[in-house]
Amino acid sequence: MEQAKIDLFIATMRDKFPSTAQAVLYSQLESLDDNKFLLLHSLNYKHPIILFVISICFGSSGIDRFMLGETGLVFGRLLIGL
């Protein structure tokens, strides 16, 4: 992938990834095919701190898993009462 695209992606998603993982992310993006760049941008990234707070406050009800897209696990937990 082109360096300009990599720099743009890292700049726009800086708050979604920890600073320690950005070097690894950069090297992984370099080996990524250009055709997958649009797919990478279309993914719905969640802010980790927001998910952490929601998990602590409402984790027993499964709202955190629902936000991650694991709806089957949420409905399973609701059915068995965990």
mmCIF file as gemmi writes it, N, C-alpha and C atoms, coordinates in Angstrom:
data_model
loop_
_atom_site.group_PDB
_atom_site.id
_atom_site.type_symbol
_atom_site.label_atom_id
_atom_site.label_alt_id
_atom_site.label_comp_id
_atom_site.label_asym_id
_atom_site.label_entity_id
_atom_site.label_seq_id
_atom_site.pdbx_PDB_ins_code
_atom_site.Cartn_x
_atom_site.Cartn_y
_atom_site.Cartn_z
_atom_site.occupancy
_atom_site.B_iso_or_equiv
_atom_site.pdbx_formal_charge
_atom_site.auth_seq_id
_atom_site.auth_asym_id
_atom_site.pdbx_PDB_model_num
ATOM 1 N N . MET Axp A 1 ? 0.845 -1.168 0 1 0 ? 1 A 1
ATOM 2 C CA . MET Axp A 1 ? 0 0 0 1 0 ? 1 A 1
ATOM 3 C C . MET Axp A 1 ? 0.895 1.236 0 1 0 ? 1 A 1
ATOM 4 N N . GLU Axp A 2 ? 0.41 2.305 -0.555 1 0 ? 2 A 1
ATOM 5 C CA . GLU Axp A 2 ? 1.176 3.539 -0.631 1 0 ? 2 A 1
ATOM 6 C C . GLU Axp A 2 ? 1.345 4.166 0.752 1 0 ? 2 A 1
ATOM 7 N N . GLN Axp A 3 ? 2.473 4.841 0.937 1 0 ? 3 A 1
ATOM 8 C CA . GLN Axp A 3 ? 2.747 5.449 2.24 1 0 ? 3 A 1
ATOM 9 C C . GLN Axp A 3 ? 1.756 6.546 2.585 1 0 ? 3 A 1
ATOM 10 N N . ALA Axp A 4 ? 1.277 7.269 1.6 1 0 ? 4 A 1
ATOM 11 C CA . ALA Axp A 4 ? 0.312 8.336 1.87 1 0 ? 4 A 1
ATOM 12 C C . ALA Axp A 4 ? -0.988 7.762 2.425 1 0 ? 4 A 1
ATOM 13 N N . LYS Axp A 5 ? -1.427 6.634 1.886 1 0 ? 5 A 1
ATOM 14 C CA . LYS Axp A 5 ? -2.643 5.993 2.383 1 0 ? 5 A 1
ATOM 15 C C . LYS Axp A 5 ? -2.443 5.46 3.798 1 0 ? 5 A 1
ATOM 16 N N . ILE Axp A 6 ? -1.274 4.909 4.044 1 0 ? 6 A 1
ATOM 17 C CA . ILE Axp A 6 ? -0.971 4.381 5.382 1 0 ? 6 A 1
ATOM 18 C C . ILE Axp A 6 ? -0.958 5.511 6.407 1 0 ? 6 A 1
ATOM 19 N N . ASP Axp A 7 ? -0.298 6.615 6.06 1 0 ? 7 A 1
ATOM 20 C CA . ASP Axp A 7 ? -0.244 7.76 6.972 1 0 ? 7 A 1
ATOM 21 C C . ASP Axp A 7 ? -1.628 8.338 7.224 1 0 ? 7 A 1
ATOM 22 N N . LEU Axp A 8 ? -2.465 8.386 6.199 1 0 ? 8 A 1
ATOM 23 C CA . LEU Axp A 8 ? -3.831 8.883 6.352 1 0 ? 8 A 1
ATOM 24 C C . LEU Axp A 8 ? -4.644 7.985 7.278 1 0 ? 8 A 1
ATOM 25 N N . PHE Axp A 9 ? -4.523 6.676 7.077 1 0 ? 9 A 1
ATOM 26 C CA . PHE Axp A 9 ? -5.267 5.738 7.916 1 0 ? 9 A 1
ATOM 27 C C . PHE Axp A 9 ? -4.836 5.835 9.373 1 0 ? 9 A 1
ATOM 28 N N . ILE Axp A 10 ? -3.549 5.865 9.614 1 0 ? 10 A 1
ATOM 29 C CA . ILE Axp A 10 ? -3.052 5.934 10.99 1 0 ? 10 A 1
ATOM 30 C C . ILE Axp A 10 ? -3.428 7.269 11.632 1 0 ? 10 A 1
ATOM 31 N N . ALA Axp A 11 ? -3.411 8.349 10.863 1 0 ? 11 A 1
ATOM 32 C CA . ALA Axp A 11 ? -3.782 9.65 11.418 1 0 ? 11 A 1
ATOM 33 C C . ALA Axp A 11 ? -5.264 9.706 11.776 1 0 ? 11 A 1
ATOM 34 N N . THR Axp A 12 ? -6.113 9.103 10.957 1 0 ? 12 A 1
ATOM 35 C CA . THR Axp A 12 ? -7.549 9.153 11.251 1 0 ? 12 A 1
ATOM 36 C C . THR Axp A 12 ? -7.963 8.171 12.329 1 0 ? 12 A 1
ATOM 37 N N . MET Axp A 13 ? -7.227 7.101 12.501 1 0 ? 13 A 1
ATOM 38 C CA . MET Axp A 13 ? -7.576 6.077 13.479 1 0 ? 13 A 1
ATOM 39 C C . MET Axp A 13 ? -6.66 6.075 14.696 1 0 ? 13 A 1
ATOM 40 N N . ARG Axp A 14 ? -5.953 7.153 14.919 1 0 ? 14 A 1
ATOM 41 C CA . ARG Axp A 14 ? -4.963 7.22 16.001 1 0 ? 14 A 1
ATOM 42 C C . ARG Axp A 14 ? -5.563 6.93 17.374 1 0 ? 14 A 1
ATOM 43 N N . ASP Axp A 15 ? -6.784 7.381 17.62 1 0 ? 15 A 1
ATOM 44 C CA . ASP Axp A 15 ? -7.392 7.182 18.934 1 0 ? 15 A 1
ATOM 45 C C . ASP Axp A 15 ? -7.965 5.777 19.11 1 0 ? 15 A 1
ATOM 46 N N . LYS Axp A 16 ? -8.055 5.009 18.058 1 0 ? 16 A 1
ATOM 47 C CA . LYS Axp A 16 ? -8.622 3.665 18.134 1 0 ? 16 A 1
ATOM 48 C C . LYS Axp A 16 ? -7.585 2.593 18.445 1 0 ? 16 A 1
ATOM 49 N N . PHE Axp A 17 ? -6.307 2.906 18.243 1 0 ? 17 A 1
ATOM 50 C CA . PHE Axp A 17 ? -5.233 1.945 18.472 1 0 ? 17 A 1
ATOM 51 C C . PHE Axp A 17 ? -4.248 2.515 19.474 1 0 ? 17 A 1
ATOM 52 N N . PRO Axp A 18 ? -3.713 1.677 20.358 1 0 ? 18 A 1
ATOM 53 C CA . PRO Axp A 18 ? -2.716 2.189 21.314 1 0 ? 18 A 1
ATOM 54 C C . PRO Axp A 18 ? -1.439 2.599 20.579 1 0 ? 18 A 1
ATOM 55 N N . SER Axp A 19 ? -0.735 3.546 21.137 1 0 ? 19 A 1
ATOM 56 C CA . SER Axp A 19 ? 0.482 4.051 20.489 1 0 ? 19 A 1
ATOM 57 C C . SER Axp A 19 ? 1.552 2.98 20.365 1 0 ? 19 A 1
ATOM 58 N N . THR Axp A 20 ? 1.539 1.994 21.253 1 0 ? 20 A 1
ATOM 59 C CA . THR Axp A 20 ? 2.528 0.925 21.175 1 0 ? 20 A 1
ATOM 60 C C . THR Axp A 20 ? 2.264 -0.009 19.993 1 0 ? 20 A 1
ATOM 61 N N . ALA Axp A 21 ? 1.049 -0.066 19.517 1 0 ? 21 A 1
ATOM 62 C CA . ALA Axp A 21 ? 0.71 -0.956 18.411 1 0 ? 21 A 1
ATOM 63 C C . ALA Axp A 21 ? 0.802 -0.275 17.054 1 0 ? 21 A 1
ATOM 64 N N . GLN Axp A 22 ? 1.067 1.012 17.012 1 0 ? 22 A 1
ATOM 65 C CA . GLN Axp A 22 ? 1.067 1.719 15.74 1 0 ? 22 A 1
ATOM 66 C C . GLN Axp A 22 ? 2.225 1.32 14.834 1 0 ? 22 A 1
ATOM 67 N N . ALA Axp A 23 ? 3.371 0.971 15.401 1 0 ? 23 A 1
ATOM 68 C CA . ALA Axp A 23 ? 4.496 0.527 14.575 1 0 ? 23 A 1
ATOM 69 C C . ALA Axp A 23 ? 4.18 -0.817 13.92 1 0 ? 23 A 1
ATOM 70 N N . VAL Axp A 24 ? 3.568 -1.705 14.664 1 0 ? 24 A 1
ATOM 71 C CA . VAL Axp A 24 ? 3.167 -3.002 14.109 1 0 ? 24 A 1
ATOM 72 C C . VAL Axp A 24 ? 2.085 -2.805 13.065 1 0 ? 24 A 1
ATOM 73 N N . LEU Axp A 25 ? 1.155 -1.922 13.343 1 0 ? 25 A 1
ATOM 74 C CA . LEU Axp A 25 ? 0.083 -1.619 12.404 1 0 ? 25 A 1
ATOM 75 C C . LEU Axp A 25 ? 0.65 -1.065 11.104 1 0 ? 25 A 1
ATOM 76 N N . TYR Axp A 26 ? 1.634 -0.196 11.204 1 0 ? 26 A 1
ATOM 77 C CA . TYR Axp A 26 ? 2.253 0.388 10.015 1 0 ? 26 A 1
ATOM 78 C C . TYR Axp A 26 ? 2.902 -0.69 9.159 1 0 ? 26 A 1
ATOM 79 N N . SER Axp A 27 ? 3.616 -1.605 9.784 1 0 ? 27 A 1
ATOM 80 C CA . SER Axp A 27 ? 4.277 -2.67 9.008 1 0 ? 27 A 1
ATOM 81 C C . SER Axp A 27 ? 3.265 -3.625 8.387 1 0 ? 27 A 1
ATOM 82 N N . GLN Axp A 28 ? 2.153 -3.877 9.077 1 0 ? 28 A 1
ATOM 83 C CA . GLN Axp A 28 ? 1.116 -4.741 8.52 1 0 ? 28 A 1
ATOM 84 C C . GLN Axp A 28 ? 0.408 -4.068 7.345 1 0 ? 28 A 1
ATOM 85 N N . LEU Axp A 29 ? 0.199 -2.769 7.437 1 0 ? 29 A 1
ATOM 86 C CA . LEU Axp A 29 ? -0.448 -2.041 6.358 1 0 ? 29 A 1
ATOM 87 C C . LEU Axp A 29 ? 0.424 -1.954 5.122 1 0 ? 29 A 1
ATOM 88 N N . GLU Axp A 30 ? 1.743 -1.939 5.305 1 0 ? 30 A 1
ATOM 89 C CA . GLU Axp A 30 ? 2.652 -1.917 4.157 1 0 ? 30 A 1
ATOM 90 C C . GLU Axp A 30 ? 2.513 -3.168 3.307 1 0 ? 30 A 1
ATOM 91 N N . SER Axp A 31 ? 2.263 -4.294 3.929 1 0 ? 31 A 1
ATOM 92 C CA . SER Axp A 31 ? 2.148 -5.547 3.187 1 0 ? 31 A 1
ATOM 93 C C . SER Axp A 31 ? 0.727 -5.803 2.683 1 0 ? 31 A 1
ATOM 94 N N . LEU Axp A 32 ? -0.212 -4.931 3.009 1 0 ? 32 A 1
ATOM 95 C CA . LEU Axp A 32 ? -1.603 -5.095 2.605 1 0 ? 32 A 1
ATOM 96 C C . LEU Axp A 32 ? -1.795 -4.694 1.154 1 0 ? 32 A 1
ATOM 97 N N . ASP Axp A 33 ? -2.663 -5.403 0.47 1 0 ? 33 A 1
ATOM 98 C CA . ASP Axp A 33 ? -2.981 -5.117 -0.918 1 0 ? 33 A 1
ATOM 99 C C . ASP Axp A 33 ? -3.821 -3.838 -1.01 1 0 ? 33 A 1
ATOM 100 N N . ASP Axp A 34 ? -3.625 -3.046 -2.067 1 0 ? 34 A 1
ATOM 101 C CA . ASP Axp A 34 ? -4.363 -1.794 -2.239 1 0 ? 34 A 1
ATOM 102 C C . ASP Axp A 34 ? -5.863 -2.019 -2.371 1 0 ? 34 A 1
ATOM 103 N N . ASN Axp A 35 ? -6.276 -3.174 -2.868 1 0 ? 35 A 1
ATOM 104 C CA . ASN Axp A 35 ? -7.701 -3.442 -3.047 1 0 ? 35 A 1
ATOM 105 C C . ASN Axp A 35 ? -8.438 -3.562 -1.713 1 0 ? 35 A 1
ATOM 106 N N . LYS Axp A 36 ? -7.74 -3.878 -0.663 1 0 ? 36 A 1
ATOM 107 C CA . LYS Axp A 36 ? -8.37 -4.061 0.644 1 0 ? 36 A 1
ATOM 108 C C . LYS Axp A 36 ? -8.407 -2.779 1.47 1 0 ? 36 A 1
ATOM 109 N N . PHE Axp A 37 ? -7.893 -1.689 0.904 1 0 ? 37 A 1
ATOM 110 C CA . PHE Axp A 37 ? -7.873 -0.423 1.642 1 0 ? 37 A 1
ATOM 111 C C . PHE Axp A 37 ? -9.286 0.095 1.9 1 0 ? 37 A 1
ATOM 112 N N . LEU Axp A 38 ? -10.157 0.007 0.91 1 0 ? 38 A 1
ATOM 113 C CA . LEU Axp A 38 ? -11.539 0.455 1.101 1 0 ? 38 A 1
ATOM 114 C C . LEU Axp A 38 ? -12.257 -0.398 2.137 1 0 ? 38 A 1
ATOM 115 N N . LEU Axp A 39 ? -11.988 -1.686 2.125 1 0 ? 39 A 1
ATOM 116 C CA . LEU Axp A 39 ? -12.579 -2.575 3.129 1 0 ? 39 A 1
ATOM 117 C C . LEU Axp A 39 ? -12.096 -2.201 4.522 1 0 ? 39 A 1
ATOM 118 N N . LEU Axp A 40 ? -10.837 -1.861 4.629 1 0 ? 40 A 1
ATOM 119 C CA . LEU Axp A 40 ? -10.261 -1.472 5.915 1 0 ? 40 A 1
ATOM 120 C C . LEU Axp A 40 ? -10.911 -0.202 6.455 1 0 ? 40 A 1
ATOM 121 N N . HIS Axp A 41 ? -11.208 0.738 5.584 1 0 ? 41 A 1
ATOM 122 C CA . HIS Axp A 41 ? -11.865 1.972 6.01 1 0 ? 41 A 1
ATOM 123 C C . HIS Axp A 41 ? -13.343 1.774 6.32 1 0 ? 41 A 1
ATOM 124 N N . SER Axp A 42 ? -13.955 0.765 5.734 1 0 ? 42 A 1
ATOM 125 C CA . SER Axp A 42 ? -15.388 0.568 5.951 1 0 ? 42 A 1
ATOM 126 C C . SER Axp A 42 ? -15.697 -0.152 7.259 1 0 ? 42 A 1
ATOM 127 N N . LEU Axp A 43 ? -14.693 -0.707 7.912 1 0 ? 43 A 1
ATOM 128 C CA . LEU Axp A 43 ? -14.914 -1.378 9.181 1 0 ? 43 A 1
ATOM 129 C C . LEU Axp A 43 ? -15.307 -0.372 10.253 1 0 ? 43 A 1
ATOM 130 N N . ASN Axp A 44 ? -16.138 -0.819 11.157 1 0 ? 44 A 1
ATOM 131 C CA . ASN Axp A 44 ? -16.632 0.053 12.221 1 0 ? 44 A 1
ATOM 132 C C . ASN Axp A 44 ? -15.768 -0.157 13.466 1 0 ? 44 A 1
ATOM 133 N N . TYR Axp A 45 ? -14.831 0.743 13.686 1 0 ? 45 A 1
ATOM 134 C CA . TYR Axp A 45 ? -13.924 0.642 14.823 1 0 ? 45 A 1
ATOM 135 C C . TYR Axp A 45 ? -14.568 1.247 16.062 1 0 ? 45 A 1
ATOM 136 N N . LYS Axp A 46 ? -14.378 0.6 17.171 1 0 ? 46 A 1
ATOM 137 C CA . LYS Axp A 46 ? -14.899 1.084 18.45 1 0 ? 46 A 1
ATOM 138 C C . LYS Axp A 46 ? -13.754 1.664 19.271 1 0 ? 46 A 1
ATOM 139 N N . HIS Axp A 47 ? -14.053 2.683 20.033 1 0 ? 47 A 1
ATOM 140 C CA . HIS Axp A 47 ? -13.054 3.265 20.921 1 0 ? 47 A 1
ATOM 141 C C . HIS Axp A 47 ? -12.893 2.341 22.124 1 0 ? 47 A 1
ATOM 142 N N . PRO Axp A 48 ? -11.678 1.893 22.421 1 0 ? 48 A 1
ATOM 143 C CA . PRO Axp A 48 ? -11.495 0.895 23.487 1 0 ? 48 A 1
ATOM 144 C C . PRO Axp A 48 ? -11.867 1.385 24.882 1 0 ? 48 A 1
ATOM 145 N N . ILE Axp A 49 ? -11.684 2.655 25.171 1 0 ? 49 A 1
ATOM 146 C CA . ILE Axp A 49 ? -12.003 3.155 26.508 1 0 ? 49 A 1
ATOM 147 C C . ILE Axp A 49 ? -13.515 3.164 26.725 1 0 ? 49 A 1
ATOM 148 N N . ILE Axp A 50 ? -14.258 3.555 25.702 1 0 ? 50 A 1
ATOM 149 C CA . ILE Axp A 50 ? -15.722 3.557 25.817 1 0 ? 50 A 1
ATOM 150 C C . ILE Axp A 50 ? -16.234 2.141 26.029 1 0 ? 50 A 1
ATOM 151 N N . LEU Axp A 51 ? -15.703 1.193 25.282 1 0 ? 51 A 1
ATOM 152 C CA . LEU Axp A 51 ? -16.12 -0.197 25.463 1 0 ? 51 A 1
ATOM 153 C C . LEU Axp A 51 ? -15.743 -0.723 26.837 1 0 ? 51 A 1
ATOM 154 N N . PHE Axp A 52 ? -14.606 -0.306 27.352 1 0 ? 52 A 1
ATOM 155 C CA . PHE Axp A 52 ? -14.176 -0.737 28.677 1 0 ? 52 A 1
ATOM 156 C C . PHE Axp A 52 ? -15.137 -0.236 29.755 1 0 ? 52 A 1
ATOM 157 N N . VAL Axp A 53 ? -15.519 1.022 29.663 1 0 ? 53 A 1
ATOM 158 C CA . VAL Axp A 53 ? -16.437 1.601 30.651 1 0 ? 53 A 1
ATOM 159 C C . VAL Axp A 53 ? -17.805 0.931 30.559 1 0 ? 53 A 1
ATOM 160 N N . ILE Axp A 54 ? -18.293 0.725 29.349 1 0 ? 54 A 1
ATOM 161 C CA . ILE Axp A 54 ? -19.586 0.063 29.18 1 0 ? 54 A 1
ATOM 162 C C . ILE Axp A 54 ? -19.526 -1.373 29.679 1 0 ? 54 A 1
ATOM 163 N N . SER Axp A 55 ? -18.396 -2.036 29.459 1 0 ? 55 A 1
ATOM 164 C CA . SER Axp A 55 ? -18.235 -3.404 29.936 1 0 ? 55 A 1
ATOM 165 C C . SER Axp A 55 ? -18.267 -3.477 31.46 1 0 ? 55 A 1
ATOM 166 N N . ILE Axp A 56 ? -17.646 -2.507 32.119 1 0 ? 56 A 1
ATOM 167 C CA . ILE Axp A 56 ? -17.651 -2.501 33.585 1 0 ? 56 A 1
ATOM 168 C C . ILE Axp A 56 ? -19.057 -2.209 34.111 1 0 ? 56 A 1
ATOM 169 N N . CYS Axp A 57 ? -19.728 -1.222 33.519 1 0 ? 57 A 1
ATOM 170 C CA . CYS Axp A 57 ? -21.032 -0.799 34.027 1 0 ? 57 A 1
ATOM 171 C C . CYS Axp A 57 ? -22.161 -1.75 33.64 1 0 ? 57 A 1
ATOM 172 N N . PHE Axp A 58 ? -22.164 -2.21 32.401 1 0 ? 58 A 1
ATOM 173 C CA . PHE Axp A 58 ? -23.298 -2.983 31.907 1 0 ? 58 A 1
ATOM 174 C C . PHE Axp A 58 ? -22.892 -4.344 31.352 1 0 ? 58 A 1
ATOM 175 N N . GLY Axp A 59 ? -21.737 -4.835 31.735 1 0 ? 59 A 1
ATOM 176 C CA . GLY Axp A 59 ? -21.231 -6.096 31.199 1 0 ? 59 A 1
ATOM 177 C C . GLY Axp A 59 ? -22.082 -7.302 31.526 1 0 ? 59 A 1
ATOM 178 N N . SER Axp A 60 ? -22.725 -7.281 32.66 1 0 ? 60 A 1
ATOM 179 C CA . SER Axp A 60 ? -23.537 -8.441 33.049 1 0 ? 60 A 1
ATOM 180 C C . SER Axp A 60 ? -24.773 -8.592 32.168 1 0 ? 60 A 1
ATOM 181 N N . SER Axp A 61 ? -25.226 -7.496 31.568 1 0 ? 61 A 1
ATOM 182 C CA . SER Axp A 61 ? -26.395 -7.58 30.685 1 0 ? 61 A 1
ATOM 183 C C . SER Axp A 61 ? -26.01 -7.901 29.247 1 0 ? 61 A 1
ATOM 184 N N . GLY Axp A 62 ? -24.736 -7.819 28.904 1 0 ? 62 A 1
ATOM 185 C CA . GLY Axp A 62 ? -24.286 -8.177 27.572 1 0 ? 62 A 1
ATOM 186 C C . GLY Axp A 62 ? -24.275 -7.04 26.572 1 0 ? 62 A 1
ATOM 187 N N . ILE Axp A 63 ? -24.45 -5.806 27.028 1 0 ? 63 A 1
ATOM 188 C CA . ILE Axp A 63 ? -24.47 -4.67 26.108 1 0 ? 63 A 1
ATOM 189 C C . ILE Axp A 63 ? -23.116 -4.5 25.428 1 0 ? 63 A 1
ATOM 190 N N . ASP Axp A 64 ? -22.039 -4.782 26.138 1 0 ? 64 A 1
ATOM 191 C CA . ASP Axp A 64 ? -20.721 -4.646 25.534 1 0 ? 64 A 1
ATOM 192 C C . ASP Axp A 64 ? -20.532 -5.631 24.38 1 0 ? 64 A 1
ATOM 193 N N . ARG Axp A 65 ? -21.024 -6.841 24.535 1 0 ? 65 A 1
ATOM 194 C CA . ARG Axp A 65 ? -20.936 -7.827 23.452 1 0 ? 65 A 1
ATOM 195 C C . ARG Axp A 65 ? -21.83 -7.446 22.28 1 0 ? 65 A 1
ATOM 196 N N . PHE Axp A 66 ? -22.955 -6.836 22.57 1 0 ? 66 A 1
ATOM 197 C CA . PHE Axp A 66 ? -23.854 -6.391 21.518 1 0 ? 66 A 1
ATOM 198 C C . PHE Axp A 66 ? -23.191 -5.295 20.688 1 0 ? 66 A 1
ATOM 199 N N . MET Axp A 67 ? -22.462 -4.404 21.34 1 0 ? 67 A 1
ATOM 200 C CA . MET Axp A 67 ? -21.759 -3.348 20.619 1 0 ? 67 A 1
ATOM 201 C C . MET Axp A 67 ? -20.649 -3.896 19.734 1 0 ? 67 A 1
ATOM 202 N N . LEU Axp A 68 ? -20.071 -5.019 20.124 1 0 ? 68 A 1
ATOM 203 C CA . LEU Axp A 68 ? -19.023 -5.646 19.319 1 0 ? 68 A 1
ATOM 204 C C . LEU Axp A 68 ? -19.584 -6.482 18.181 1 0 ? 68 A 1
ATOM 205 N N . GLY Axp A 69 ? -20.89 -6.622 18.137 1 0 ? 69 A 1
ATOM 206 C CA . GLY Axp A 69 ? -21.511 -7.374 17.054 1 0 ? 69 A 1
ATOM 207 C C . GLY Axp A 69 ? -21.71 -8.846 17.361 1 0 ? 69 A 1
ATOM 208 N N . GLU Axp A 70 ? -21.511 -9.244 18.581 1 0 ? 70 A 1
ATOM 209 C CA . GLU Axp A 70 ? -21.683 -10.637 18.981 1 0 ? 70 A 1
ATOM 210 C C . GLU Axp A 70 ? -23.102 -10.841 19.497 1 0 ? 70 A 1
ATOM 211 N N . THR Axp A 71 ? -24.076 -10.662 18.606 1 0 ? 71 A 1
ATOM 212 C CA . THR Axp A 71 ? -25.481 -10.71 19.008 1 0 ? 71 A 1
ATOM 213 C C . THR Axp A 71 ? -25.92 -12.108 19.419 1 0 ? 71 A 1
ATOM 214 N N . GLY Axp A 72 ? -25.361 -13.122 18.797 1 0 ? 72 A 1
ATOM 215 C CA . GLY Axp A 72 ? -25.717 -14.486 19.176 1 0 ? 72 A 1
ATOM 216 C C . GLY Axp A 72 ? -25.359 -14.783 20.618 1 0 ? 72 A 1
ATOM 217 N N . LEU Axp A 73 ? -24.202 -14.316 21.045 1 0 ? 73 A 1
ATOM 218 C CA . LEU Axp A 73 ? -23.768 -14.512 22.429 1 0 ? 73 A 1
ATOM 219 C C . LEU Axp A 73 ? -24.674 -13.745 23.394 1 0 ? 73 A 1
ATOM 220 N N . VAL Axp A 74 ? -25.087 -12.547 22.991 1 0 ? 74 A 1
ATOM 221 C CA . VAL Axp A 74 ? -25.972 -11.749 23.846 1 0 ? 74 A 1
ATOM 222 C C . VAL Axp A 74 ? -27.298 -12.44 24.051 1 0 ? 74 A 1
ATOM 223 N N . PHE Axp A 75 ? -27.914 -12.891 22.952 1 0 ? 75 A 1
ATOM 224 C CA . PHE Axp A 75 ? -29.212 -13.553 23.074 1 0 ? 75 A 1
ATOM 225 C C . PHE Axp A 75 ? -29.09 -14.885 23.811 1 0 ? 75 A 1
ATOM 226 N N . GLY Axp A 76 ? -27.986 -15.567 23.625 1 0 ? 76 A 1
ATOM 227 C CA . GLY Axp A 76 ? -27.764 -16.804 24.378 1 0 ? 76 A 1
ATOM 228 C C . GLY Axp A 76 ? -27.655 -16.553 25.872 1 0 ? 76 A 1
ATOM 229 N N . ARG Axp A 77 ? -26.945 -15.473 26.245 1 0 ? 77 A 1
ATOM 230 C CA . ARG Axp A 77 ? -26.825 -15.123 27.655 1 0 ? 77 A 1
ATOM 231 C C . ARG Axp A 77 ? -28.172 -14.723 28.247 1 0 ? 77 A 1
ATOM 232 N N . LEU Axp A 78 ? -28.971 -14.009 27.452 1 0 ? 78 A 1
ATOM 233 C CA . LEU Axp A 78 ? -30.289 -13.605 27.944 1 0 ? 78 A 1
ATOM 234 C C . LEU Axp A 78 ? -31.224 -14.812 28.106 1 0 ? 78 A 1
ATOM 235 N N . LEU Axp A 79 ? -31.109 -15.786 27.219 1 0 ? 79 A 1
ATOM 236 C CA . LEU Axp A 79 ? -31.975 -16.959 27.297 1 0 ? 79 A 1
ATOM 237 C C . LEU Axp A 79 ? -31.664 -17.845 28.495 1 0 ? 79 A 1
ATOM 238 N N . ILE Axp A 80 ? -30.374 -18.011 28.789 1 0 ? 80 A 1
ATOM 239 C CA . ILE Axp A 80 ? -30.029 -18.89 29.911 1 0 ? 80 A 1
ATOM 240 C C . ILE Axp A 80 ? -29.907 -18.138 31.227 1 0 ? 80 A 1
ATOM 241 N N . GLY Axp A 81 ? -29.974 -16.808 31.181 1 0 ? 81 A 1
ATOM 242 C CA . GLY Axp A 81 ? -30.012 -16.021 32.415 1 0 ? 81 A 1
ATOM 243 C C . GLY Axp A 81 ? -28.668 -15.759 33.056 1 0 ? 81 A 1
ATOM 244 N N . LEU Axp A 82 ? -27.591 -15.747 32.295 1 0 ? 82 A 1
ATOM 245 C CA . LEU Axp A 82 ? -26.277 -15.427 32.869 1 0 ? 82 A 1
ATOM 246 C C . LEU Axp A 82 ? -26.03 -13.968 32.9 1 0 ? 82 A 1
